[in-house]
Amino acid sequence: MPLPERKPAWLRVRLPAGHNLKRFQGLKDRFRELDLHTVCEEARCPNIFECWGEGTATIMILGDTCTRGCRFCAVNTGDPGGLVDPREPENTGRALAGMDLAYVVLTMVDRDDLLDGGADHVARTVQRIKEHSPKLLVETLVGDFRGRRRDVDLLVGEGRPDVFAHNVEVVPSLQRRIRDVRCSWDRSVEVLRWAREAGANVTKTSLMVGIGETEAEVIEAMQRLRAADVDVLTIGQYLRPSPKHAEVQRYVEPAEFADYERRGLELGFKFVASGPLVRSSYRAAEAFIKGILVGVDQPIADRYGRKPRLRVVG
């Protein structure tokens, strides 16, 4: 069945207005001033107005050029040539302290040009963030480090992020068609398992749907992720960034997303954020993880149903 010419109503994003619009522009100007990259912009996230309007964003370090070329991703692809800004960990720590955030997602492009894939740089960035903002909760959303366990151990052991996240992106059957040939579904699961064994407090991953998978394949992927003791799963609709990227195969109905959430909780995930516009760094999941880490006792349905928000103070 061909896709409708217009996106379904549940995929339409409202633009910010009033105070939210002012806050969105303020954050945008601040990121430009500090020369910080955000995955919100680089990956063309549909929630950018909503999240930035509420004062939250995901910071991308190690540059804006990825060494891999997945068919779903809008981030620039190329060869950074081993270039790394040694000032970035300290500058990021200082910049975030000035924003007074409660929770930040620190993500990265794949850096196959670096001997450790950037693990030490990420760890030092987390350290500097914690030094400047001791109460700030930090999630690291990282690559697979080409399957080197020592790099995962380094990041978890030295950086001690509050949440370790790595995305499997799609179900196993779509791995070779959608992700870069240097990626591996089994390796991604091993990275999540290694992080847990290295002492990660919370592990997290993400799946896209509507890109050619079946419901049965999604459930099987969820089962395999739980077998690796993954705590948190986000599931969202794939949206094509440009004509050169993989095509959307179908728009998944909200009821199917709700079923994935129910099935995931039954499988034992601590939290499942499943919805058309949910992305790996969407604030609903972040707020829940914050609740796990600080021991907030609140029902999942209440916490997620009310869309708890992390905000910039002041």
C-alpha positions as CSV (number, residue, x, y, z in Angstrom):
1,M,0.0,0.0,0.0
2,P,1.5,3.4,-1.0
3,L,2.1,6.0,1.7
4,P,-0.4,8.9,1.9
5,E,0.8,12.1,0.4
6,R,0.5,13.9,3.7
7,K,1.8,12.6,7.0
8,P,-0.8,11.4,9.5
9,A,-2.0,13.9,12.1
10,W,0.0,12.2,14.9
11,L,3.3,13.1,13.1
12,R,2.6,16.8,12.7
13,V,4.8,19.0,14.9
14,R,3.5,22.2,16.4
15,L,5.8,25.2,16.2
16,P,6.7,27.1,19.4
17,A,5.1,30.3,20.4
18,G,5.5,33.0,23.1
19,H,7.8,32.0,25.9
20,N,8.8,28.7,24.3
21,L,9.8,30.4,21.1
22,K,11.9,32.9,23.0
23,R,13.6,30.1,24.9
24,F,14.2,28.1,21.7
25,Q,15.9,31.0,20.1
26,G,17.9,31.8,23.2
27,L,19.3,28.3,23.4
28,K,20.0,28.3,19.7
29,D,22.0,31.5,20.0
30,R,23.8,30.2,23.1
31,F,24.9,27.0,21.3
32,R,26.2,29.1,18.4
33,E,28.1,31.4,20.8
34,L,29.8,28.4,22.5
35,D,30.4,26.5,19.2
36,L,28.5,23.5,20.5
37,H,26.9,21.0,18.1
38,T,23.5,19.5,18.9
39,V,22.2,16.2,17.5
40,C,18.8,17.9,17.6
41,E,19.9,20.0,14.6
42,E,22.4,17.6,12.9
43,A,19.9,14.7,12.9
44,R,16.9,17.0,12.1
45,C,15.0,15.7,15.1
46,P,11.2,16.5,14.8
47,N,11.1,17.3,18.5
48,I,13.6,20.2,18.3
49,F,11.0,23.0,18.8
50,E,9.3,21.2,21.7
51,C,12.4,20.2,23.6
52,W,14.4,23.4,23.0
53,G,11.3,25.4,23.8
54,E,11.2,23.7,27.2
55,G,15.0,24.2,27.6
56,T,16.4,20.8,26.9
57,A,18.8,19.6,24.2
58,T,21.3,16.8,23.3
59,I,24.9,17.9,22.9
60,M,27.1,16.3,20.2
61,I,30.8,16.2,20.8
62,L,33.8,15.1,18.7
63,G,32.8,17.2,15.8
64,D,29.9,17.0,13.3
65,T,31.4,14.6,10.8
66,C,30.7,10.9,11.2
67,T,33.1,8.2,9.7
68,R,30.1,6.0,8.9
69,G,27.2,6.4,6.5
70,C,24.0,4.8,7.7
71,R,21.0,5.1,5.3
72,F,18.7,6.6,7.9
73,C,21.0,9.4,9.4
74,A,21.3,13.0,8.3
75,V,24.6,13.7,10.1
76,N,27.5,14.6,7.8
77,T,29.7,11.7,6.7
78,G,33.5,12.0,5.9
79,D,37.0,11.6,7.4
80,P,37.8,14.0,10.3
81,G,41.4,13.0,9.9
82,G,41.9,12.3,13.6
83,L,41.2,15.9,14.6
84,V,39.9,16.4,18.1
85,D,39.5,19.7,20.0
86,P,41.4,19.1,23.4
87,R,39.5,22.1,24.9
88,E,36.1,20.5,24.3
89,P,35.7,18.6,27.5
90,E,36.4,21.7,29.7
91,N,34.5,24.0,27.4
92,T,31.5,21.7,27.4
93,G,31.5,21.4,31.2
94,R,31.7,25.2,31.6
95,A,29.0,25.8,29.0
96,L,26.5,23.4,30.5
97,A,27.1,24.7,34.0
98,G,26.0,28.1,32.7
99,M,22.8,26.7,31.4
100,D,21.8,25.1,34.8
101,L,20.3,21.9,33.3
102,A,19.0,19.0,35.3
103,Y,19.9,16.3,32.8
104,V,21.9,16.2,29.6
105,V,22.5,13.7,26.9
106,L,26.0,13.7,25.6
107,T,26.2,12.1,22.2
108,M,28.9,11.6,19.5
109,V,29.5,10.8,15.9
110,D,31.3,7.6,15.1
111,R,35.1,8.3,15.1
112,D,36.7,5.2,13.5
113,D,39.7,7.4,12.8
114,L,40.6,7.5,16.5
115,L,42.5,4.6,18.1
116,D,40.0,4.4,21.0
117,G,37.0,5.6,19.0
118,G,36.8,8.7,21.2
119,A,36.1,6.9,24.4
120,D,38.7,8.8,26.5
121,H,37.5,12.1,25.1
122,V,33.9,11.3,26.1
123,A,35.0,10.1,29.6
124,R,37.0,13.3,30.2
125,T,34.0,15.4,29.0
126,V,31.7,13.6,31.5
127,Q,34.3,14.2,34.2
128,R,34.5,18.0,33.5
129,I,30.7,18.2,33.4
130,K,30.5,16.6,36.8
131,E,33.2,18.9,38.2
132,H,31.4,22.0,37.1
133,S,27.8,20.7,37.8
134,P,28.0,17.9,40.5
135,K,24.2,17.5,40.5
136,L,23.8,17.3,36.8
137,L,22.8,13.8,35.5
138,V,24.7,12.8,32.4
139,E,23.7,10.2,29.7
140,T,26.3,9.2,27.2
141,L,24.9,8.1,23.8
142,V,27.9,6.6,22.1
143,G,29.0,4.4,19.1
144,D,30.2,0.8,19.2
145,F,33.9,1.6,19.4
146,R,34.4,-1.0,16.7
147,G,33.7,-3.7,19.2
148,R,36.6,-3.0,21.5
149,R,35.6,-3.9,25.0
150,R,38.5,-1.9,26.6
151,D,37.0,1.3,25.2
152,V,33.6,0.6,26.8
153,D,35.3,-0.3,30.0
154,L,37.3,3.0,29.9
155,L,34.2,5.1,29.3
156,V,32.2,3.5,32.0
157,G,35.0,3.2,34.5
158,E,36.6,6.6,34.0
159,G,33.7,8.7,32.9
160,R,31.1,7.1,35.2
161,P,28.0,8.4,33.2
162,D,24.7,8.0,35.0
163,V,23.2,6.4,31.9
164,F,25.1,4.4,29.2
165,A,23.2,4.4,25.8
166,H,24.0,2.8,22.5
167,N,21.4,2.4,19.8
168,V,20.8,-0.8,17.8
169,E,18.6,1.4,15.5
170,V,16.7,-1.3,13.6
171,V,15.7,-4.9,13.9
172,P,18.4,-7.5,13.0
173,S,17.1,-8.3,9.6
174,L,17.5,-4.7,8.4
175,Q,21.0,-4.3,9.8
176,R,22.9,-4.6,6.6
177,R,20.4,-2.7,4.4
178,I,20.0,0.3,6.8
179,R,23.1,0.7,8.9
180,D,26.7,1.2,7.7
181,V,28.5,-2.0,6.8
182,R,30.9,-1.5,9.7
183,C,28.0,-1.8,12.2
184,S,26.7,-5.1,13.6
185,W,23.5,-5.8,15.6
186,D,25.2,-8.5,17.6
187,R,28.1,-6.2,18.4
188,S,25.8,-3.4,19.5
189,V,24.1,-5.8,21.9
190,E,27.5,-6.9,23.2
191,V,28.4,-3.2,23.8
192,L,25.3,-2.8,25.9
193,R,26.1,-6.0,27.8
194,W,29.7,-4.9,28.4
195,A,28.6,-1.6,29.8
196,R,26.4,-3.4,32.3
197,E,29.3,-5.7,33.3
198,A,31.6,-2.7,33.6
199,G,29.2,-1.2,36.2
200,A,26.8,1.1,34.2
201,N,23.9,2.1,36.4
202,V,21.4,2.2,33.6
203,T,21.7,1.0,30.0
204,K,19.5,2.2,27.2
205,T,18.9,1.7,23.5
206,S,16.6,2.7,20.7
207,L,14.7,1.2,17.7
208,M,13.1,2.8,14.7
209,V,10.0,1.3,13.1
210,G,8.2,1.9,9.8
211,I,11.4,1.2,7.8
212,G,10.6,-2.4,6.7
213,E,10.3,-4.5,9.9
214,T,7.5,-6.7,11.1
215,E,5.8,-6.6,14.5
216,A,7.2,-10.1,15.3
217,E,10.7,-8.8,14.5
218,V,10.3,-5.9,16.9
219,I,9.2,-8.2,19.7
220,E,12.1,-10.6,19.0
221,A,14.6,-7.7,19.1
222,M,13.1,-6.5,22.4
223,Q,13.5,-10.0,23.8
224,R,17.2,-10.1,22.8
225,L,17.8,-6.7,24.3
226,R,16.3,-7.8,27.6
227,A,18.5,-10.9,27.5
228,A,21.4,-8.4,27.5
229,D,19.9,-6.7,30.6
230,V,19.1,-3.5,28.9
231,D,17.0,-1.2,31.2
232,V,15.4,1.4,28.9
233,L,14.1,1.2,25.3
234,T,12.8,3.9,23.1
235,I,10.8,3.2,19.9
236,G,9.9,5.8,17.3
237,Q,8.7,6.3,13.8
238,Y,11.4,6.5,11.2
239,L,11.2,9.7,9.1
240,R,13.2,10.1,6.0
241,P,15.7,13.0,6.3
242,S,16.1,13.5,2.5
243,P,15.4,11.7,-0.8
244,K,18.9,10.0,-0.7
245,H,18.0,8.2,2.5
246,A,16.1,5.0,3.0
247,E,12.4,5.3,2.2
248,V,9.6,5.1,4.9
249,Q,7.8,1.9,4.4
250,R,4.7,2.7,6.5
251,Y,3.4,5.0,9.2
252,V,3.0,3.0,12.3
253,E,-0.3,3.5,14.1
254,P,-0.3,4.9,17.7
255,A,-2.0,1.8,18.9
256,E,0.9,-0.4,17.7
257,F,3.3,1.9,19.6
258,A,1.2,1.5,22.7
259,D,1.3,-2.3,22.3
260,Y,5.1,-2.2,22.0
261,E,5.3,-0.2,25.2
262,R,3.0,-2.8,27.0
263,R,5.0,-5.8,25.7
264,G,8.3,-4.2,26.6
265,L,7.2,-3.6,30.2
266,E,6.0,-7.2,30.4
267,L,9.4,-8.3,29.2
268,G,11.0,-6.5,32.1
269,F,12.3,-3.2,30.8
270,K,12.4,-0.6,33.5
271,F,10.9,1.9,31.0
272,V,9.7,1.9,27.4
273,A,9.1,5.2,25.6
274,S,7.2,4.2,22.5
275,G,5.4,6.7,20.2
276,P,5.5,8.2,16.7
277,L,7.7,11.1,17.6
278,V,9.8,9.5,20.3
279,R,13.5,9.6,19.7
280,S,16.4,8.1,21.7
281,S,16.9,11.4,23.6
282,Y,13.3,12.4,23.9
283,R,12.6,14.1,27.2
284,A,10.0,11.6,28.4
285,A,12.6,8.9,28.7
286,E,15.1,11.3,30.2
287,A,12.7,12.3,32.9
288,F,11.9,8.7,33.8
289,I,15.6,7.8,33.9
290,K,16.2,10.7,36.2
291,G,13.4,9.3,38.4
292,I,15.2,5.9,38.5
293,L,18.6,7.4,39.4
294,V,17.3,9.7,42.1
295,G,14.9,7.2,43.5
296,V,11.6,9.0,42.8
297,D,8.7,6.7,43.6
298,Q,6.0,7.5,41.0
299,P,3.9,5.2,38.8
300,I,5.1,4.8,35.2
301,A,1.8,5.6,33.7
302,D,1.5,8.8,35.7
303,R,5.1,9.9,35.0
304,Y,4.9,9.3,31.3
305,G,1.3,10.2,30.8
306,R,1.8,13.7,32.2
307,K,5.0,14.2,30.0
308,P,7.3,15.3,32.9
309,R,9.7,18.0,31.7
310,L,13.3,18.8,32.4
311,R,13.8,22.5,32.3
312,V,16.4,25.2,32.4
313,V,16.1,27.1,35.6
314,G,16.0,30.9,35.3
